[in-house]
Amino acid sequence: MRKKVLIVLLALFVAADLIALAFLLRPLLRAEPTQGETAAPVSEQTVTIRYDEPTETTETTLSVQSDTLTISFVGDCMFASNHGRSAAGSFNRMAQMQKPEYFLKNFIPMFRADDFTIANCEGVLSDNDLPEKEVTTEIAFWFRGPAKNADIFRVSGVELASVVNNHSHDFGQQGSDDTEAALSAAGVLPGRRNVVTYTTVKGLKLGVYCCSLYSYDYVYDILDKVREMKRENCDLKIVYFHGGIENETVPEDWKIRACHEIANAGADIIAGSHPHVLQPMEVWGNTPILYSLGNFCFGGNTHPPKNTAVYQAVYTLEDGAIIGREDVLIPCRVYAGASNNYQPYIVTDDSVRREILDFLHSPIG
């Protein structure tokens, strides 16, 4: 009996010591930060994605460092007004009153700090008196701005602007040629129809194919250009398309299938515009697909849909080679106030930010 009592007392003594020891070690073992530390919310932690790992996306702006290559993508930029007029409240009137830096001033630090920025130049930039293209549709628009509006891209740090869209020929072939010339004169690469634009950034060869994608039939030409970029030994093969149905917030089944085919062929990034609204994004294999980036700086009307985003692909480099990628989504709005002031901005309101991010991460289809 006495032996059993001693065993019980010994067990209680050991248990008490273990509890005391755990209490003393608690500050070292606890998951929450100790005094003076700050724990980043899970949604704002950066996850490096290597090509052999499952893909994820991050939701925070990254600082550009020497061992990274950062490429930014935005949607429709229309530096023009209907019929080329300069009526009160129009984009052309605002461009007469403001310096080029006004329009994308909230993004100049970002785009100048990254390594390459791609946008869609919607409409015509020309100083020539050109006839409007004849159309058979009941509703039509003819967007034109002066050639000097190409400087908005230049001063803002945009390196390439696609001219492959449904408004690039609003004033015929001459209007499209004038737009390309205006961009080139401003030092901006025009993303031309039917040709791949090649450039070298940080020693890496980039191929950018700007194209239309209005139905599945367009995919065959795009696949040919992806194969061309592979033959040219591009380190990054980028497809920036214009297509889909306007004002649709869900990508069409055929567009999803087409983008999957383009990714399977070897495209490293696929980004789209034209619907004028955001659509959810996905990562297919290792290829991020932005089905629609919506409007960005949009002179087409005074009340366009507000939500938009900047997508950044941040590549990690080692000995001049790509070893990983981070996908960064930056929620934005097309304008502030009751009507369009033609000045997009980065969203800071937590509820609006979460609304945009949740939508971008919502299921496809």
Secondary structure by P-SEA (a helix, b strand, c coil): caaaaaaaaaaaaaaaaaaaaaaaacccccccccccccccccccbbbbbccccbbbbbcbbbbbcccbbbbbbbccccccccccccccccaaaaaacccccccccccaaaaaaccbbbbbbcccccccccccccccccbbbbbbbccccaaaaaaaccccccccccccccccaaaaaaaaaaaaaaccccccccbbbbbbcccbbbbbbbbccccccaaaaaaaaaaaaaaacccbbbbbbbbcccccccccaaaaaaaaaaaaacccbbbcccccbbbbbbbcccccccccccccccccccccccbbbbbbbbbbbccccccbbbbbbbbbbcccccccccbbbbbccaaaaaaaaaaaacccc
